[in-house]
Amino acid sequence: MAVVATKLRKGQAIKVKGDTGVILDLVHRTPGKGNALIMATIRSFASGKTKDIRFNPSEKVETLMVNRIKLEYSYQDGSSYFFMDPETYDTVELPGSLLEDIADMITENTVCEVVKLEGDPVAVELPPTVELKVTEAAEGLKGDTVNNPQKPATLETGKVVQVPLFVKTGEVITVDTRTGKYLGRA
């Protein structure tokens, strides 16, 4: 189904220039000179990479019907990730290629949204934030509080994020899954 670019919304699946993907962000721009345009940030289902695409507001864009199901992450075995359907208790196996860029933010029992296009899973989306335990954090220097200093902290999944100096080993912090950055203590 084709819609005018001004009707596009975040989270929609679209097909552009032979590639399919999901819209992560939309910005309507009206420069001082020239025509208005719509900037869309799209994550490709095929490659998992994000790219920015410009649309003319009157341009027709093909939208795709996708099915979204909530699954609970259970465990990883080799290159496969296993999820449980909380309604049927069925185990669903997904290839590691779908989780490459989010694998370092997913922990047991995390509820994810799996996007299916024509019955095949094409993307796994985490909730906007996750809570992760700090397993290793260097000590901050006392009195070093100029310009919001940060230090690296290793989380339970192996991900390293920059955190304020007061965060210590063993604490649980909230991480933004879209940017991978520290948001605060949990």
C-alpha positions as CSV (number, residue, x, y, z in Angstrom):
1,M,0.0,0.0,0.0
2,A,1.5,3.4,-1.0
3,V,1.0,6.5,1.2
4,V,2.1,10.1,0.8
5,A,5.4,10.7,2.7
6,T,3.7,13.1,5.1
7,K,1.6,10.2,6.4
8,L,4.7,8.1,7.4
9,R,5.2,7.4,11.1
10,K,7.9,5.9,13.3
11,G,7.9,2.1,13.5
12,Q,6.3,1.6,10.1
13,A,7.9,-0.8,7.7
14,I,8.5,0.6,4.2
15,K,10.1,-0.4,0.9
16,V,12.4,2.2,-0.7
17,K,14.6,1.7,-3.8
18,G,14.3,-2.0,-3.5
19,D,15.2,-2.2,0.1
20,T,12.9,-2.8,3.0
21,G,13.3,-1.4,6.5
22,V,11.7,0.2,9.5
23,I,11.4,3.9,10.2
24,L,13.4,4.8,13.3
25,D,13.0,8.6,13.1
26,L,11.2,11.2,11.1
27,V,11.9,14.9,10.8
28,H,9.8,17.4,8.7
29,R,12.1,20.2,7.5
30,T,11.1,23.4,5.9
31,P,14.3,25.3,5.0
32,G,14.2,29.1,4.5
33,K,14.6,28.6,0.8
34,G,13.2,25.8,-1.3
35,N,10.7,23.1,-0.7
36,A,9.9,21.3,2.4
37,L,11.3,17.8,2.8
38,I,11.0,14.8,5.1
39,M,14.1,13.2,6.5
40,A,13.7,9.6,7.6
41,T,16.2,7.4,9.4
42,I,15.6,3.8,8.3
43,R,17.1,0.5,9.5
44,S,17.4,-2.0,6.7
45,F,15.9,-5.4,7.4
46,A,18.5,-7.0,5.1
47,S,21.7,-5.4,6.4
48,G,20.7,-4.1,9.8
49,K,22.4,-0.8,8.9
50,T,20.7,2.6,9.3
51,K,20.6,5.2,6.7
52,D,19.0,8.6,6.1
53,I,16.6,9.1,3.2
54,R,15.0,12.3,2.0
55,F,11.4,12.3,0.7
56,N,9.5,15.0,-1.1
57,P,6.3,15.6,1.0
58,S,4.1,14.6,-1.9
59,E,6.1,11.5,-2.8
60,K,4.4,8.1,-2.6
61,V,6.1,5.5,-0.3
62,E,5.2,1.9,-0.2
63,T,4.4,0.7,3.3
64,L,4.5,-3.0,4.3
65,M,2.3,-5.0,6.5
66,V,4.3,-6.5,9.3
67,N,3.3,-8.7,12.3
68,R,4.8,-7.8,15.7
69,I,4.9,-10.4,18.4
70,K,6.3,-10.1,22.0
71,L,8.8,-12.8,23.0
72,E,10.8,-13.2,26.1
73,Y,14.6,-13.9,25.7
74,S,15.7,-17.2,27.3
75,Y,19.3,-18.1,26.2
76,Q,21.9,-18.2,23.5
77,D,23.4,-21.4,22.1
78,G,26.1,-20.9,19.5
79,S,25.0,-18.4,16.9
80,S,21.2,-18.9,17.7
81,Y,19.1,-17.0,20.3
82,F,16.2,-18.7,21.9
83,F,13.0,-16.9,22.9
84,M,9.8,-18.0,24.7
85,D,6.3,-17.0,23.6
86,P,4.7,-15.9,27.0
87,E,1.3,-16.9,25.7
88,T,1.9,-20.4,24.4
89,Y,5.2,-21.1,26.1
90,D,6.7,-22.2,22.7
91,T,10.4,-21.8,22.1
92,V,11.3,-19.7,19.1
93,E,14.9,-19.9,17.6
94,L,16.2,-16.7,15.9
95,P,19.5,-16.4,14.0
96,G,22.3,-14.3,15.6
97,S,22.3,-12.0,12.6
98,L,19.0,-10.4,13.8
99,L,20.5,-9.5,17.1
100,E,24.1,-8.5,16.2
101,D,23.7,-4.8,17.2
102,I,21.6,-5.4,20.4
103,A,23.2,-8.7,21.7
104,D,25.2,-6.7,24.3
105,M,22.1,-5.2,25.8
106,I,19.9,-8.2,26.1
107,T,19.6,-10.3,29.3
108,E,17.5,-13.3,30.4
109,N,13.7,-12.6,30.6
110,T,14.0,-9.3,28.5
111,V,10.7,-8.9,26.6
112,C,11.5,-8.0,23.0
113,E,9.3,-7.3,20.0
114,V,10.0,-9.5,17.0
115,V,9.0,-8.0,13.6
116,K,7.9,-10.5,11.0
117,L,7.5,-9.7,7.3
118,E,5.6,-12.3,5.3
119,G,6.0,-14.8,8.2
120,D,9.8,-14.5,8.5
121,P,11.4,-12.6,11.4
122,V,13.3,-9.6,10.0
123,A,14.1,-7.6,13.2
124,V,14.2,-7.7,16.9
125,E,13.5,-4.6,18.9
126,L,14.4,-4.1,22.5
127,P,12.3,-2.0,24.9
128,P,13.4,1.7,25.0
129,T,15.5,1.1,28.1
130,V,17.1,-1.9,29.9
131,E,18.5,-2.3,33.4
132,L,22.0,-3.8,33.5
133,K,24.3,-4.5,36.4
134,V,27.8,-2.9,36.5
135,T,30.4,-5.7,36.8
136,E,33.5,-3.5,36.6
137,A,34.0,0.2,37.1
138,A,37.2,2.1,37.8
139,E,37.3,4.4,40.8
140,G,36.7,8.0,40.1
141,L,39.2,10.6,41.1
142,K,38.0,12.6,44.2
143,G,37.3,16.2,43.5
144,D,37.3,15.7,39.7
145,T,33.9,17.2,39.0
146,V,34.6,19.7,36.3
147,N,32.8,19.3,33.0
148,N,30.8,16.2,33.9
149,P,33.6,13.7,33.9
150,Q,32.8,10.1,32.9
151,K,34.5,6.7,33.3
152,P,34.1,3.4,31.4
153,A,32.0,0.7,33.1
154,T,31.6,-2.9,32.0
155,L,28.1,-4.3,32.3
156,E,26.9,-7.9,32.9
157,T,26.5,-8.4,29.1
158,G,30.1,-7.3,28.3
159,K,29.0,-3.9,27.0
160,V,31.1,-0.9,28.0
161,V,29.4,2.4,28.6
162,Q,30.5,5.8,29.9
163,V,29.0,6.5,33.3
164,P,29.4,9.3,35.9
165,L,32.2,9.0,38.5
166,F,29.8,8.1,41.3
167,V,28.6,4.8,39.7
168,K,30.3,1.8,41.4
169,T,30.7,-2.0,40.7
170,G,27.6,-3.9,41.6
171,E,25.1,-1.1,40.9
172,V,22.2,-1.5,38.4
173,I,22.0,1.2,35.8
174,T,19.5,2.1,33.1
175,V,20.8,2.1,29.5
176,D,19.0,3.7,26.5
177,T,18.8,0.8,23.9
178,R,18.6,3.2,20.9
179,T,21.8,5.0,21.7
180,G,23.6,2.6,24.1
181,K,24.2,5.4,26.6
182,Y,23.8,5.6,30.4
183,L,20.6,7.2,31.5
184,G,20.7,6.9,35.3
185,R,20.7,4.5,38.2
186,A,17.9,1.9,38.3
